[in-house]
Amino acid sequence: MWQDAKALNATASGIFVLTLLACIAAGVWWVAQRPMFTLRTIRIETIGQDELKHVNHLTLRSNALGRIKGNFFTTNLDAVRQAFESVPWVRRATVRREWPDQLIVALEEHEALGTWGEDGKLLSTKGDVFTANLAEAEEDHTLPEFDGPDGSEKEVLSRYDELRTWFAPLKLVPEALSLSGRYAWTVKLNNGMSVALGREQTSTTLKERVDRLMGIYPQLVEHLQNIETIDMRYQNGLALSAAGLKIPAEGAKPKAAVKKNNVKPQH
């Protein structure tokens, strides 16, 4: 090798290049550590919202700001994003650098639609389940209650919107909606009445059952007070329970309205 001039030149060139790269890297590292690149400002913006209702400086400081490490060059933007997304009420965060010592953090806040399950969780208007202060969520209005198997959140949200539209002509509003483990639907309305709609046998099953209830409901409330439950899973009728409802004695002729509307009374 020592007799090979070309090999010696190639080796020398290689050593020179490595030394030069090491010097450049050391210089870049030295410059990056200068105090002028210490993060001095973290500016908070919003994504698609005029303002943040539940996220404030105090919650950001206690949950996110203390987890930011490094300076303008060395801080891990993905780690910063995750720190902000761990803050209660934050749905999504994006982070970018701004020369020479700032981070710009844009936040999207959850908008609570109702509660989810029995663990004190909330369901957002976009179908996300999240954990936050329930009292804060209920400041503006009472929240409807939702429940269903894991992964069914967006399906429950979509069905809720449909049921609100379907019951609107009777001025009835869903206050609770649940989807059982067997995928049977039950909705509770703002008049206190719980309606069992059952499983979707076809794409129109639930709509047909609601329409059938809508057609008979005015006659039901004319003759019955305080209807508690209605079961619409019967093909050509329904079953109900109401406070003070009495089953006619054996052999007695039921009321015409009840007979005509094929109602099956239950205590």
Short mmCIF file of the C-alpha atoms (twelve columns), coordinates in Angstrom:
data_MODEL
# 
_entry.id   MODEL 
# 
loop_
_atom_site.group_PDB 
_atom_site.id 
_atom_site.type_symbol 
_atom_site.label_atom_id 
_atom_site.label_alt_id 
_atom_site.label_comp_id 
_atom_site.label_asym_id 
_atom_site.label_seq_id 
_atom_site.Cartn_x 
_atom_site.Cartn_y 
_atom_site.Cartn_z 
_atom_site.pdbx_PDB_model_num 
ATOM 1   C CA . MET A 1   0.000    0.000   0.000  1 
ATOM 2   C CA . TRP A 2   2.794    2.405   0.939  1 
ATOM 3   C CA . GLN A 3   4.260    1.941   -2.503 1 
ATOM 4   C CA . ASP A 4   0.914    2.693   -4.196 1 
ATOM 5   C CA . ALA A 5   0.663    6.442   -4.741 1 
ATOM 6   C CA . LYS A 6   -2.925   6.297   -5.889 1 
ATOM 7   C CA . ALA A 7   -4.045   4.397   -2.804 1 
ATOM 8   C CA . LEU A 8   -2.195   6.825   -0.548 1 
ATOM 9   C CA . ASN A 9   -3.814   9.805   -2.243 1 
ATOM 10  C CA . ALA A 10  -7.264   8.238   -1.984 1 
ATOM 11  C CA . THR A 11  -6.753   7.497   1.705  1 
ATOM 12  C CA . ALA A 12  -5.517   10.997  2.399  1 
ATOM 13  C CA . SER A 13  -8.461   12.496  0.555  1 
ATOM 14  C CA . GLY A 14  -10.859  10.336  2.515  1 
ATOM 15  C CA . ILE A 15  -9.324   11.364  5.833  1 
ATOM 16  C CA . PHE A 16  -9.475   15.012  4.799  1 
ATOM 17  C CA . VAL A 17  -13.167  14.765  3.857  1 
ATOM 18  C CA . LEU A 18  -14.036  13.033  7.135  1 
ATOM 19  C CA . THR A 19  -12.124  15.647  9.104  1 
ATOM 20  C CA . LEU A 20  -13.856  18.452  7.215  1 
ATOM 21  C CA . LEU A 21  -17.292  16.936  7.829  1 
ATOM 22  C CA . ALA A 22  -16.505  16.510  11.513 1 
ATOM 23  C CA . CYS A 23  -15.451  20.146  11.739 1 
ATOM 24  C CA . ILE A 24  -18.590  21.292  9.968  1 
ATOM 25  C CA . ALA A 25  -20.783  19.165  12.250 1 
ATOM 26  C CA . ALA A 26  -19.004  20.517  15.327 1 
ATOM 27  C CA . GLY A 27  -19.452  24.055  14.048 1 
ATOM 28  C CA . VAL A 28  -23.131  23.543  13.367 1 
ATOM 29  C CA . TRP A 29  -23.581  22.023  16.820 1 
ATOM 30  C CA . TRP A 30  -21.749  24.947  18.423 1 
ATOM 31  C CA . VAL A 31  -23.886  27.492  16.580 1 
ATOM 32  C CA . ALA A 32  -27.091  25.603  17.402 1 
ATOM 33  C CA . GLN A 33  -26.295  25.793  21.105 1 
ATOM 34  C CA . ARG A 34  -25.949  29.568  21.150 1 
ATOM 35  C CA . PRO A 35  -28.302  31.384  23.567 1 
ATOM 36  C CA . MET A 36  -29.897  33.288  20.711 1 
ATOM 37  C CA . PHE A 37  -31.678  30.063  19.653 1 
ATOM 38  C CA . THR A 38  -33.172  29.343  23.073 1 
ATOM 39  C CA . LEU A 39  -36.949  29.076  22.732 1 
ATOM 40  C CA . ARG A 40  -38.377  32.311  24.057 1 
ATOM 41  C CA . THR A 41  -41.901  32.331  22.625 1 
ATOM 42  C CA . ILE A 42  -44.564  29.680  22.082 1 
ATOM 43  C CA . ARG A 43  -47.495  31.232  20.254 1 
ATOM 44  C CA . ILE A 44  -50.884  29.521  20.452 1 
ATOM 45  C CA . GLU A 45  -53.278  29.696  17.510 1 
ATOM 46  C CA . THR A 46  -56.563  27.944  16.740 1 
ATOM 47  C CA . ILE A 47  -57.559  25.559  13.968 1 
ATOM 48  C CA . GLY A 48  -60.970  26.329  12.479 1 
ATOM 49  C CA . GLN A 49  -62.241  28.081  15.602 1 
ATOM 50  C CA . ASP A 50  -62.542  31.715  16.608 1 
ATOM 51  C CA . GLU A 51  -61.295  31.035  20.128 1 
ATOM 52  C CA . LEU A 52  -60.577  28.261  22.619 1 
ATOM 53  C CA . LYS A 53  -63.337  27.858  25.187 1 
ATOM 54  C CA . HIS A 54  -61.853  25.323  27.592 1 
ATOM 55  C CA . VAL A 55  -58.096  25.375  26.940 1 
ATOM 56  C CA . ASN A 56  -56.286  28.223  28.700 1 
ATOM 57  C CA . HIS A 57  -52.757  29.246  29.594 1 
ATOM 58  C CA . LEU A 58  -52.925  27.560  32.997 1 
ATOM 59  C CA . THR A 59  -53.865  24.142  31.611 1 
ATOM 60  C CA . LEU A 60  -51.244  24.429  28.868 1 
ATOM 61  C CA . ARG A 61  -48.516  25.360  31.347 1 
ATOM 62  C CA . SER A 62  -49.343  22.518  33.733 1 
ATOM 63  C CA . ASN A 63  -49.789  19.836  31.049 1 
ATOM 64  C CA . ALA A 64  -47.588  20.709  28.086 1 
ATOM 65  C CA . LEU A 65  -45.085  23.547  28.401 1 
ATOM 66  C CA . GLY A 66  -42.965  21.788  31.019 1 
ATOM 67  C CA . ARG A 67  -42.456  18.832  28.662 1 
ATOM 68  C CA . ILE A 68  -40.801  20.863  25.887 1 
ATOM 69  C CA . LYS A 69  -37.057  20.179  25.701 1 
ATOM 70  C CA . GLY A 70  -34.301  21.654  23.553 1 
ATOM 71  C CA . ASN A 71  -33.987  24.882  21.595 1 
ATOM 72  C CA . PHE A 72  -35.088  26.138  18.197 1 
ATOM 73  C CA . PHE A 73  -33.023  23.518  16.362 1 
ATOM 74  C CA . THR A 74  -33.023  20.561  18.725 1 
ATOM 75  C CA . THR A 75  -36.581  20.412  20.045 1 
ATOM 76  C CA . ASN A 76  -38.573  17.441  18.751 1 
ATOM 77  C CA . LEU A 77  -41.691  18.818  17.052 1 
ATOM 78  C CA . ASP A 78  -43.506  15.486  17.214 1 
ATOM 79  C CA . ALA A 79  -42.900  15.279  20.968 1 
ATOM 80  C CA . VAL A 80  -44.188  18.849  21.341 1 
ATOM 81  C CA . ARG A 81  -47.298  17.956  19.357 1 
ATOM 82  C CA . GLN A 82  -47.958  14.934  21.562 1 
ATOM 83  C CA . ALA A 83  -47.497  17.046  24.694 1 
ATOM 84  C CA . PHE A 84  -50.156  19.513  23.586 1 
ATOM 85  C CA . GLU A 85  -52.529  16.764  22.428 1 
ATOM 86  C CA . SER A 86  -52.372  15.288  25.934 1 
ATOM 87  C CA . VAL A 87  -53.992  18.441  27.343 1 
ATOM 88  C CA . PRO A 88  -57.686  17.978  28.260 1 
ATOM 89  C CA . TRP A 89  -60.053  19.297  25.560 1 
ATOM 90  C CA . VAL A 90  -57.332  19.374  22.848 1 
ATOM 91  C CA . ARG A 91  -58.383  17.273  19.857 1 
ATOM 92  C CA . ARG A 92  -55.471  18.022  17.523 1 
ATOM 93  C CA . ALA A 93  -52.270  20.074  17.498 1 
ATOM 94  C CA . THR A 94  -49.810  21.134  14.807 1 
ATOM 95  C CA . VAL A 95  -46.365  22.608  15.542 1 
ATOM 96  C CA . ARG A 96  -43.922  24.581  13.403 1 
ATOM 97  C CA . ARG A 97  -40.773  26.622  13.991 1 
ATOM 98  C CA . GLU A 98  -40.484  30.357  13.379 1 
ATOM 99  C CA . TRP A 99  -37.029  31.909  13.141 1 
ATOM 100 C CA . PRO A 100 -35.135  32.384  15.346 1 
ATOM 101 C CA . ASP A 101 -36.637  31.453  18.725 1 
ATOM 102 C CA . GLN A 102 -40.374  30.695  18.400 1 
ATOM 103 C CA . LEU A 103 -42.717  27.742  18.120 1 
ATOM 104 C CA . ILE A 104 -46.166  28.202  16.623 1 
ATOM 105 C CA . VAL A 105 -48.700  25.732  18.033 1 
ATOM 106 C CA . ALA A 106 -52.151  25.525  16.429 1 
ATOM 107 C CA . LEU A 107 -54.834  23.775  18.479 1 
ATOM 108 C CA . GLU A 108 -58.236  22.320  17.653 1 
ATOM 109 C CA . GLU A 109 -60.534  21.918  20.639 1 
ATOM 110 C CA . HIS A 110 -63.096  19.187  21.221 1 
ATOM 111 C CA . GLU A 111 -66.735  20.291  21.126 1 
ATOM 112 C CA . ALA A 112 -68.683  18.098  23.520 1 
ATOM 113 C CA . LEU A 113 -71.991  16.719  22.273 1 
ATOM 114 C CA . GLY A 114 -72.842  14.370  25.135 1 
ATOM 115 C CA . THR A 115 -71.554  11.832  27.625 1 
ATOM 116 C CA . TRP A 116 -70.334  8.392   26.594 1 
ATOM 117 C CA . GLY A 117 -70.820  5.259   28.695 1 
ATOM 118 C CA . GLU A 118 -70.636  5.170   32.465 1 
ATOM 119 C CA . ASP A 119 -67.009  6.195   32.949 1 
ATOM 120 C CA . GLY A 120 -67.501  9.950   32.802 1 
ATOM 121 C CA . LYS A 121 -66.181  10.245  29.241 1 
ATOM 122 C CA . LEU A 122 -67.480  12.655  26.626 1 
ATOM 123 C CA . LEU A 123 -68.482  12.261  22.970 1 
ATOM 124 C CA . SER A 124 -67.559  15.114  20.639 1 
ATOM 125 C CA . THR A 125 -69.548  16.446  17.712 1 
ATOM 126 C CA . LYS A 126 -67.056  14.650  15.447 1 
ATOM 127 C CA . GLY A 127 -67.553  11.274  17.072 1 
ATOM 128 C CA . ASP A 128 -64.404  11.267  19.242 1 
ATOM 129 C CA . VAL A 129 -64.503  9.942   22.804 1 
ATOM 130 C CA . PHE A 130 -62.335  11.988  25.166 1 
ATOM 131 C CA . THR A 131 -61.839  12.696  28.860 1 
ATOM 132 C CA . ALA A 132 -62.348  16.173  30.295 1 
ATOM 133 C CA . ASN A 133 -64.089  18.004  33.128 1 
ATOM 134 C CA . LEU A 134 -67.769  17.042  32.891 1 
ATOM 135 C CA . ALA A 135 -68.868  20.155  34.782 1 
ATOM 136 C CA . GLU A 136 -67.232  22.362  32.143 1 
ATOM 137 C CA . ALA A 137 -69.004  20.479  29.370 1 
ATOM 138 C CA . GLU A 138 -72.388  20.977  31.043 1 
ATOM 139 C CA . GLU A 139 -72.003  24.717  31.552 1 
ATOM 140 C CA . ASP A 140 -74.006  25.655  28.456 1 
ATOM 141 C CA . HIS A 141 -76.663  22.916  28.408 1 
ATOM 142 C CA . THR A 142 -77.543  19.464  29.691 1 
ATOM 143 C CA . LEU A 143 -75.727  16.825  27.688 1 
ATOM 144 C CA . PRO A 144 -77.507  13.872  26.074 1 
ATOM 145 C CA . GLU A 145 -76.272  10.412  27.034 1 
ATOM 146 C CA . PHE A 146 -74.729  7.963   24.566 1 
ATOM 147 C CA . ASP A 147 -73.488  4.418   24.869 1 
ATOM 148 C CA . GLY A 148 -72.400  1.609   22.568 1 
ATOM 149 C CA . PRO A 149 -69.704  -0.966  21.854 1 
ATOM 150 C CA . ASP A 150 -66.127  0.200   21.316 1 
ATOM 151 C CA . GLY A 151 -65.700  1.582   17.827 1 
ATOM 152 C CA . SER A 152 -69.388  2.440   17.366 1 
ATOM 153 C CA . GLU A 153 -69.070  6.092   18.358 1 
ATOM 154 C CA . LYS A 154 -69.448  7.596   14.885 1 
ATOM 155 C CA . GLU A 155 -72.320  5.224   14.067 1 
ATOM 156 C CA . VAL A 156 -74.148  6.294   17.241 1 
ATOM 157 C CA . LEU A 157 -73.536  9.954   16.398 1 
ATOM 158 C CA . SER A 158 -74.920  9.508   12.882 1 
ATOM 159 C CA . ARG A 159 -77.999  7.690   14.188 1 
ATOM 160 C CA . TYR A 160 -78.597  10.434  16.755 1 
ATOM 161 C CA . ASP A 161 -78.701  13.058  14.021 1 
ATOM 162 C CA . GLU A 162 -81.219  10.963  12.088 1 
ATOM 163 C CA . LEU A 163 -83.446  10.412  15.121 1 
ATOM 164 C CA . ARG A 164 -83.519  14.130  15.867 1 
ATOM 165 C CA . THR A 165 -84.805  14.731  12.359 1 
ATOM 166 C CA . TRP A 166 -87.326  11.871  12.479 1 
ATOM 167 C CA . PHE A 167 -88.882  12.917  15.808 1 
ATOM 168 C CA . ALA A 168 -88.817  16.676  15.138 1 
ATOM 169 C CA . PRO A 169 -92.390  16.838  13.696 1 
ATOM 170 C CA . LEU A 170 -93.715  15.735  17.113 1 
ATOM 171 C CA . LYS A 171 -91.371  18.169  18.890 1 
ATOM 172 C CA . LEU A 172 -89.679  15.240  20.596 1 
ATOM 173 C CA . VAL A 173 -85.915  15.342  21.112 1 
ATOM 174 C CA . PRO A 174 -83.633  12.378  21.893 1 
ATOM 175 C CA . GLU A 175 -81.997  12.757  25.308 1 
ATOM 176 C CA . ALA A 176 -80.256  9.387   25.388 1 
ATOM 177 C CA . LEU A 177 -79.289  6.836   22.762 1 
ATOM 178 C CA . SER A 178 -77.740  3.438   23.319 1 
ATOM 179 C CA . LEU A 179 -76.571  0.637   21.073 1 
ATOM 180 C CA . SER A 180 -76.416  -2.722  22.838 1 
ATOM 181 C CA . GLY A 181 -73.781  -5.382  22.376 1 
ATOM 182 C CA . ARG A 182 -76.231  -7.145  20.045 1 
ATOM 183 C CA . TYR A 183 -76.595  -3.900  18.069 1 
ATOM 184 C CA . ALA A 184 -80.140  -3.122  19.180 1 
ATOM 185 C CA . TRP A 185 -81.119  0.555   19.447 1 
ATOM 186 C CA . THR A 186 -82.953  2.240   22.336 1 
ATOM 187 C CA . VAL A 187 -83.708  5.951   22.438 1 
ATOM 188 C CA . LYS A 188 -85.032  8.022   25.343 1 
ATOM 189 C CA . LEU A 189 -86.951  11.178  24.444 1 
ATOM 190 C CA . ASN A 190 -87.332  14.483  26.248 1 
ATOM 191 C CA . ASN A 191 -90.861  13.558  27.418 1 
ATOM 192 C CA . GLY A 192 -89.357  10.746  29.520 1 
ATOM 193 C CA . MET A 193 -90.450  7.991   27.131 1 
ATOM 194 C CA . SER A 194 -88.019  5.215   26.232 1 
ATOM 195 C CA . VAL A 195 -88.457  3.621   22.798 1 
ATOM 196 C CA . ALA A 196 -86.977  0.230   21.912 1 
ATOM 197 C CA . LEU A 197 -86.291  0.205   18.171 1 
ATOM 198 C CA . GLY A 198 -84.371  -3.065  18.052 1 
ATOM 199 C CA . ARG A 199 -81.858  -4.215  15.462 1 
ATOM 200 C CA . GLU A 200 -81.528  -3.018  11.884 1 
ATOM 201 C CA . GLN A 201 -82.776  -5.866  9.732  1 
ATOM 202 C CA . THR A 202 -82.610  -3.678  6.630  1 
ATOM 203 C CA . SER A 203 -81.395  -0.154  5.917  1 
ATOM 204 C CA . THR A 204 -84.943  1.166   6.453  1 
ATOM 205 C CA . THR A 205 -85.990  -0.862  9.519  1 
ATOM 206 C CA . LEU A 206 -85.532  1.878   12.116 1 
ATOM 207 C CA . LYS A 207 -87.079  4.589   9.958  1 
ATOM 208 C CA . GLU A 208 -90.152  2.412   9.341  1 
ATOM 209 C CA . ARG A 209 -90.561  1.745   13.063 1 
ATOM 210 C CA . VAL A 210 -90.225  5.414   13.920 1 
ATOM 211 C CA . ASP A 211 -92.751  6.345   11.218 1 
ATOM 212 C CA . ARG A 212 -95.187  3.770   12.604 1 
ATOM 213 C CA . LEU A 213 -94.798  5.245   16.090 1 
ATOM 214 C CA . MET A 214 -95.242  8.771   14.747 1 
ATOM 215 C CA . GLY A 215 -98.505  7.758   13.125 1 
ATOM 216 C CA . ILE A 216 -100.020 6.309   16.288 1 
ATOM 217 C CA . TYR A 217 -98.417  8.551   18.920 1 
ATOM 218 C CA . PRO A 218 -101.063 11.347  18.906 1 
ATOM 219 C CA . GLN A 219 -103.778 8.753   19.616 1 
ATOM 220 C CA . LEU A 220 -101.713 7.149   22.369 1 
ATOM 221 C CA . VAL A 221 -101.178 10.379  24.284 1 
ATOM 222 C CA . GLU A 222 -104.859 11.208  23.900 1 
ATOM 223 C CA . HIS A 223 -105.831 8.110   25.871 1 
ATOM 224 C CA . LEU A 224 -102.760 7.434   28.033 1 
ATOM 225 C CA . GLN A 225 -100.828 9.575   30.463 1 
ATOM 226 C CA . ASN A 226 -97.131  9.277   31.338 1 
ATOM 227 C CA . ILE A 227 -96.073  6.640   28.824 1 
ATOM 228 C CA . GLU A 228 -92.829  5.177   30.132 1 
ATOM 229 C CA . THR A 229 -91.709  2.659   27.505 1 
ATOM 230 C CA . ILE A 230 -92.727  1.689   23.998 1 
ATOM 231 C CA . ASP A 231 -91.444  -1.415  22.253 1 
ATOM 232 C CA . MET A 232 -91.561  -1.072  18.464 1 
ATOM 233 C CA . ARG A 233 -89.925  -4.394  17.642 1 
ATOM 234 C CA . TYR A 234 -93.275  -6.021  16.776 1 
ATOM 235 C CA . GLN A 235 -93.946  -6.338  13.080 1 
ATOM 236 C CA . ASN A 236 -97.532  -5.050  13.135 1 
ATOM 237 C CA . GLY A 237 -97.978  -3.586  16.600 1 
ATOM 238 C CA . LEU A 238 -96.246  -2.342  19.695 1 
ATOM 239 C CA . ALA A 239 -96.082  -2.895  23.432 1 
ATOM 240 C CA . LEU A 240 -96.037  -0.154  26.030 1 
ATOM 241 C CA . SER A 241 -96.035  0.573   29.716 1 
ATOM 242 C CA . ALA A 242 -97.509  3.670   31.303 1 
ATOM 243 C CA . ALA A 243 -98.046  4.895   34.839 1 
ATOM 244 C CA . GLY A 244 -101.511 3.869   36.028 1 
ATOM 245 C CA . LEU A 245 -102.204 1.680   33.007 1 
ATOM 246 C CA . LYS A 246 -104.592 -1.160  33.886 1 
ATOM 247 C CA . ILE A 247 -105.117 -4.379  31.977 1 
ATOM 248 C CA . PRO A 248 -108.849 -5.005  31.334 1 
ATOM 249 C CA . ALA A 249 -110.416 -7.856  33.296 1 
ATOM 250 C CA . GLU A 250 -110.602 -11.198 31.498 1 
ATOM 251 C CA . GLY A 251 -113.449 -11.174 29.009 1 
ATOM 252 C CA . ALA A 252 -113.852 -7.410  29.146 1 
ATOM 253 C CA . LYS A 253 -113.857 -5.524  25.886 1 
ATOM 254 C CA . PRO A 254 -110.783 -3.276  25.591 1 
ATOM 255 C CA . LYS A 255 -111.126 0.385   24.703 1 
ATOM 256 C CA . ALA A 256 -111.737 0.988   21.051 1 
ATOM 257 C CA . ALA A 257 -108.669 3.184   20.609 1 
ATOM 258 C CA . VAL A 258 -106.385 0.578   22.072 1 
ATOM 259 C CA . LYS A 259 -107.890 -2.242  20.071 1 
ATOM 260 C CA . LYS A 260 -107.919 -0.321  16.822 1 
ATOM 261 C CA . ASN A 261 -104.271 0.658   17.179 1 
ATOM 262 C CA . ASN A 262 -103.116 -2.873  18.014 1 
ATOM 263 C CA . VAL A 263 -101.499 -1.823  21.305 1 
ATOM 264 C CA . LYS A 264 -100.344 -4.520  23.669 1 
ATOM 265 C CA . PRO A 265 -100.497 -3.049  27.208 1 
ATOM 266 C CA . GLN A 266 -97.995  -4.066  29.851 1 
ATOM 267 C CA . HIS A 267 -97.536  -3.018  33.468 1 
# 
